Amino acid sequence: NSTTAIFEGEYIEQDVYYAIYPYQEGQYISWEPGYQFTLPAVQKYAEGTFAPESNVMIGKGSRGEDLKFTSVCGILVIKLTGEEKVETISLTAKTETGESAKLSGKFSASIDWIESPVLTPDASAGTMITLDCEKGKGVQLDPTEPTEFYFVLPPATYSSFTLTIGTTDGKVMLKEGKNLDITRAEYRTASSLPFAAEVAFDLSSKGTANCYIIS
């Protein structure tokens, strides 16, 4: 619980140093395309904050100066009230052109990221992020005091987004939103939502058919 830490190890003497935090297996830095890392598709719930391993930071510094780190992503805070236990929250989004937004998986940032930040998704990048609140255990909601859930998202302007909220007893809530702006190294907090499960209708209650028309 300290505000400082000491890192020890071998290094090669050079004029400029580059770094990524936290460490990920297989990540590396090169001149082209630059920093390469993975944004987790499954992020672990952490009370009052985001999971540390999900919020990638990259750094650059000259010899003899501080190695300055900056966050790659921004934070979306979802607030829920209710009496249920939330087990998972999945998020998908659309770009301004109506395409499914790349939210997780492999990304790269240019070596001059801090001066000119551009985040580029790999072709294999995923379109969903799931917040894992521990299967079978979940996070207990409060009827009056909102519980906060933190998503680490790539910075972008999303034309829309969809939340799928699942509880430990199998209930599901769907919620759609519009015009979501995520800025690097900043929080975006949504208005508090009461949990309301979707209502299921038995389409075969009056007999079965080989097709159904749903309005």
FENQUI-V868825 format. One record per backbone hydrogen bond with DSSP energy under -0.5 kcal/mol. NH is the residue of the N-H (numbers start at 0). CO is the residue of the C=O. E is the energy in kcal/mol with one decimal. If there is no record, write none. Layout:
NH;CO;E
NH;CO;E
This chain:
12;10;-0.5
16;60;-3.3
18;58;-1.8
20;56;-2.9
26;23;-1.6
27;35;-0.9
29;33;-1.3
34;108;-2.1
35;27;-1.8
36;106;-2.0
38;104;-2.9
39;37;-0.6
42;40;-0.5
42;129;-2.7
44;131;-2.7
45;48;-0.6
48;45;-1.7
53;50;-2.0
54;50;-0.6
54;51;-0.9
55;53;-1.0
56;20;-3.4
57;69;-2.2
58;18;-2.8
59;67;-1.6
60;16;-2.0
62;14;-2.7
64;61;-2.2
67;59;-1.3
67;65;-0.9
69;57;-2.2
71;55;-2.6
72;55;-0.5
73;152;-2.7
74;185;-2.7
75;150;-2.7
76;187;-3.0
77;75;-0.6
77;148;-3.1
79;146;-2.3
80;192;-2.3
81;141;-1.6
85;83;-0.6
85;138;-2.7
86;165;-3.0
87;165;-1.7
88;130;-1.5
89;163;-2.5
90;128;-2.8
91;161;-1.9
93;159;-2.5
94;98;-3.1
97;94;-1.8
100;92;-2.7
102;100;-0.7
102;125;-2.5
103;125;-1.6
104;38;-3.2
106;36;-2.7
107;119;-2.1
108;34;-2.2
109;117;-0.8
112;109;-1.5
114;111;-0.8
115;111;-2.6
119;107;-3.1
119;117;-0.5
120;118;-0.5
121;105;-2.9
124;121;-1.9
125;103;-2.3
128;90;-2.0
129;40;-2.9
130;88;-3.4
131;42;-3.0
131;129;-0.7
132;86;-2.6
132;130;-0.7
136;133;-1.6
137;132;-0.6
137;133;-2.3
138;85;-2.1
139;137;-0.5
140;83;-2.8
141;144;-0.5
145;143;-0.7
146;79;-2.9
148;77;-2.8
150;75;-2.9
152;73;-2.5
152;150;-0.6
154;71;-0.5
155;181;-1.0
157;155;-0.7
157;179;-3.4
158;93;-1.4
159;93;-0.9
160;176;-2.1
161;91;-2.6
162;174;-3.2
163;89;-2.4
164;162;-0.5
164;172;-3.1
165;87;-2.8
165;163;-0.6
166;170;-2.2
167;84;-2.1
169;166;-1.6
172;164;-2.4
174;162;-2.2
176;160;-2.8
178;158;-2.1
179;157;-2.7
180;178;-0.6
181;155;-2.9
181;179;-0.6
182;180;-0.6
184;72;-2.7
185;182;-1.8
187;74;-2.5
189;76;-2.8
189;187;-0.5
192;78;-2.7
194;80;-2.8
197;171;-3.3
202;200;-1.0
204;201;-1.4
206;203;-1.7
213;211;-0.5
214;212;-0.5
